[in-house]
Amino acid sequence: MRADVPTCRLEDDLNEVRRRVGDAGSDTCFVVDEDRVVLGRLGRTALQRDTGESVEAAMTAGPSTIRPSARLEAIVERMREQKLGSLPVTTSDGRLVGLLAREDAERVTGS
């Protein structure tokens, strides 16, 4: 799991978020509140748009998440079935812990 996940807030400027995410070498950003509770996700498509939208308008609300205690083999299977490259890892109250990349999980499980 990668803990250095780009984050932003609802009120952030989307152009600035795009720049920060690009500088971080990422293609996704999690929208969090002041307690790091995940509100949404800005994926590749949302970050590439230059329509003057707000972060809130551009994000996908309520992204699917996993818990740190989840069985890795089951998560890899789920990610393959749903064609997901990554999943955010959150605590039971929705606080962002990090991001699990499928390639990393497959390497660890040997699958």
SULZI-V182514 format. One record per residue. N is the residue number from 0. RES is the residue in one letter. SS is DSSP state (H for helix, E for strand, C for the rest). D_FIRST is the distance of its C-alpha to the first C-alpha in whole Angstrom. Layout:
n = <N:N>
res = <RES:RES>
ss = <SS:SS>
d_first = <D_FIRST:D_FIRST>
This chain:
n = <0:1:2:3:4:5:6:7:8:9:10:11:12:13:14:15:16:17:18:19:20:21:22:23:24:25:26:27:28:29:30:31:32:33:34:35:36:37:38:39:40:41:42:43:44:45:46:47:48:49:50:51:52:53:54:55:56:57:58:59:60:61:62:63:64:65:66:67:68:69:70:71:72:73:74:75:76:77:78:79:80:81:82:83:84:85:86:87:88:89:90:91:92:93:94:95:96:97:98:99:100:101:102:103:104:105:106:107:108:109:110>
res = <M:R:A:D:V:P:T:C:R:L:E:D:D:L:N:E:V:R:R:R:V:G:D:A:G:S:D:T:C:F:V:V:D:E:D:R:V:V:L:G:R:L:G:R:T:A:L:Q:R:D:T:G:E:S:V:E:A:A:M:T:A:G:P:S:T:I:R:P:S:A:R:L:E:A:I:V:E:R:M:R:E:Q:K:L:G:S:L:P:V:T:T:S:D:G:R:L:V:G:L:L:A:R:E:D:A:E:R:V:T:G:S>
ss = <C:E:C:C:C:C:E:E:C:C:C:C:C:H:H:H:H:H:H:H:H:H:H:C:C:C:C:C:E:E:E:E:C:C:C:C:E:E:E:E:E:E:C:H:H:H:H:H:C:C:C:C:C:C:H:H:H:H:C:E:E:C:C:C:E:E:C:C:C:C:C:H:H:H:H:H:H:H:H:H:H:C:C:C:C:E:E:E:E:E:C:C:C:C:E:E:E:E:E:E:E:H:H:H:H:H:H:H:H:C:C>
d_first = <0:4:6:9:10:14:16:19:22:25:27:26:27:26:27:26:22:23:23:20:18:20:20:16:16:14:16:15:15:15:18:18:21:22:20:17:18:16:20:19:17:19:18:20:23:23:22:25:28:30:32:32:30:29:25:26:28:26:22:22:22:20:17:16:13:11:11:9:12:12:13:11:14:15:12:13:16:16:14:17:20:19:18:15:13:10:10:9:8:11:14:17:19:16:15:12:9:6:5:5:7:10:11:8:8:12:12:11:13:16:17>
